[in-house]
């Protein structure tokens, strides 16, 4: 059983940066073999994929965050990160960590003020 716990959200002004962390625990061999993603949800809208990192280290991003967000992982710390730079008010939402087999964290709120 895998558990995910997000942290690092908060309130930031437009143009600022935040780094989200997703701590992975449970019976796993290595997070380097896992498909891990960050999703964002705003009220009234479906949860959308923001960034994903797959077993070979390849990454993919939503068009809206390309060039501003970076997903990475540290297997020794069993943690997946989302570095968010040049934040915009439209980046506001609850950010969830996801493991591809359907495991979700509890979410962390990100609010970007204009």
C-alpha positions in Angstrom: 0.0 0.0 0.0 1.4 3.4 -1.1 0.6 6.6 0.8 1.2 10.1 -0.5 1.5 13.3 1.6 1.8 16.7 -0.1 3.2 19.8 1.4 4.6 23.2 0.4 1.5 25.0 -0.7 0.7 28.6 0.4 0.0 32.1 -0.7 2.3 33.8 -3.1 2.2 36.9 -5.3 2.1 36.6 -9.1 5.6 36.1 -10.4 6.7 34.3 -7.3 7.8 30.6 -6.8 6.7 27.7 -4.7 8.0 24.1 -4.4 5.6 21.4 -3.6 6.7 18.1 -2.1 5.0 14.7 -2.2 6.4 12.2 0.3 5.9 8.6 -0.8 5.6 5.9 1.8 4.6 2.3 1.9 5.8 -1.0 0.4 7.7 0.2 -2.6 11.1 -0.7 -4.1 11.9 2.6 -5.8 10.0 5.7 -6.8 12.2 5.8 -9.9 10.1 3.0 -11.4 6.8 4.7 -10.5 4.7 7.0 -12.7 4.0 10.1 -10.6 2.0 13.1 -11.4 0.8 16.4 -10.1 -2.8 17.5 -10.7 -4.6 20.7 -10.0 -8.2 21.3 -9.2 -10.2 24.5 -8.9 -13.9 24.7 -7.7 -16.3 23.7 -10.4 -13.7 22.2 -12.7 -12.3 18.7 -13.2 -9.0 17.8 -11.8 -6.4 18.4 -14.5 -2.9 17.0 -15.1 -0.2 19.5 -14.5 3.0 17.4 -14.8 4.0 13.8 -14.9 7.3 11.9 -14.5 7.6 8.3 -15.7 10.0 5.4 -14.9 12.7 6.5 -17.3 12.8 10.0 -16.0 10.9 11.4 -18.9 8.6 14.3 -18.0 5.5 15.9 -19.6 3.7 19.1 -18.8 0.4 20.8 -19.5 0.8 23.5 -22.1 -0.2 26.1 -19.5 2.8 25.4 -17.3 5.5 24.5 -19.8 8.7 26.4 -19.1 7.5 27.5 -15.7 7.0 24.3 -13.7 9.5 21.4 -13.2 8.7 18.0 -11.8 11.5 16.0 -10.3 12.1 13.2 -7.8 14.6 12.1 -5.2 14.6 8.4 -4.6 16.7 8.5 -1.5 14.1 10.8 0.1 11.2 9.1 -1.6 9.9 12.5 -2.6 8.5 13.9 -5.8 8.7 17.7 -6.2 6.9 20.3 -8.3 9.0 23.5 -8.7 6.6 26.3 -9.7 8.1 29.5 -11.0 6.7 32.6 -12.5 3.4 31.8 -10.9 0.2 33.3 -12.3 -3.2 33.8 -10.6 -4.6 31.1 -12.9 -2.3 28.6 -11.2 -4.4 28.9 -8.1 -6.0 25.6 -7.0 -5.5 22.5 -4.9 -2.6 20.5 -6.0 -2.7 16.7 -5.7 0.1 14.2 -6.0 -0.9 11.0 -7.8 0.6 7.6 -8.3 -0.6 6.1 -11.6 -2.3 3.1 -10.0 -4.8 5.4 -8.5 -3.3 6.6 -5.2 -3.9 10.2 -4.3 -2.6 12.5 -1.6 -4.8 14.8 0.4 -3.9 17.9 -1.6 -2.2 21.2 -0.8 -3.7 24.7 -1.5 -1.8 27.1 -3.8 -3.1 30.6 -4.0 -1.5 33.2 -6.3 -2.5 36.8 -5.8 -2.4 39.4 -8.6 
